[in-house]
Amino acid sequence: MLLCAAGETNLQALKYARASSIDEAIELLREGGPAARVLAGGTDVIVAARERRLDVDLFVDVKHVPETAELSFDATDGLTVGAALPCYRIYGDDDVRTHYPALVEAISVIGGTVVQGRASLGGNLCNSSPAADSIPAMIVLDASANIVGPSGERSVPVDEFCTGPGQNVLGAGEFVISIQFPAPSSASGAAWQRFTPRNEMDIAVANAATSLQFVGGAVASARIAIGAVGPRPLLVEPAAAALAGGPLTVDSIAAAAAASRAAATPIDDMRGSIKQRRHLAGLLTERTIRDAAARAGVTAPEAPGTSEVRR
């Protein structure tokens, strides 16, 4: 097929191949070399190829590999999401909506309705944007990417997957086949929020997610992640440590928010300033802590005069 870069008259010739199995996809990627790219949803990679931001000679379509379209939930084994499964299929699933509401919150705002008919969780992860909406949610849900390639299979925690803007741990010929989420524990909850100038079809100025597990009213474990405020989405371990081991208090929530602000390393651009983004990293951390606690059946204390931020 031919793709025309925006504003250009010259066409870029691209080859297309459809894989029907993991082995076939690996072989096609091997034959295609460095200019071969996986096509799952295609909402990011096709645009990048058209605008000549990627050197692409071959698209390997993996949507017809059965494992990339899997969606299954088990109360013991957790949730498996195929890397090419469209977003609308994920957030429309009853088990996902019941057990993983933070994931639903994150993926239901990726693009608009048309984009969500093609965009996939695996594609959002592999695009590895610092502002990706789904990645902080996946991080706090302790998700792992199941990767296949010429050397076999491996699993990488999502919090270790992105290495920089648009960069990740995938090696030559490797691709993500599915994403695995552990089953939620009892007395646990998770939440995700972002701030954007507009409510729809916008890129986050900042986003954050929190997951909490309680035992006897105390925080037994916590995971907090922030995005769009550094070169990659980040698991903020000092923020989680500020909460773990005791009940939620105004002071512990404030300490977690301060840790997120300290971990943020944002830039100034047309979408937001460094000062604004650091503030939002802390504020969204506070809000997601309270939402996650509520989902676990715990009422978190509210500091007097807590600011509001548009979701």
Buried (B, 14 or more C-beta within 10 A) or exposed (E): EEBEBEEEEEEBEBBEBBBEEBEBBBBBBEEBEEEBBBBBBBBBBBBBBBEBEBEBBBBBBBBBBEBBBBBEBEEEEBBBBBBBBBBBBBBBBEEBEEBBBBBBBBBBBBBEEEBBBBBBBBBBBBBBBBBBBBBBBBBBBBBBBBBBBEEEEBEBEBBEBBEEEBEBBBEEBBBBBBBBBEEBBEBBBBBBBBBBEEEEEBBBBBBBBBBBBBEEEBBBBBBBBBBBBBBBBBBBBBBBBBBBEEBBEBEBBBBBBBBBBBBBEBEEEEBBEBEBBBBBBBBBBBBBBBBBBBBBEBEBEEBEEEEEBEE
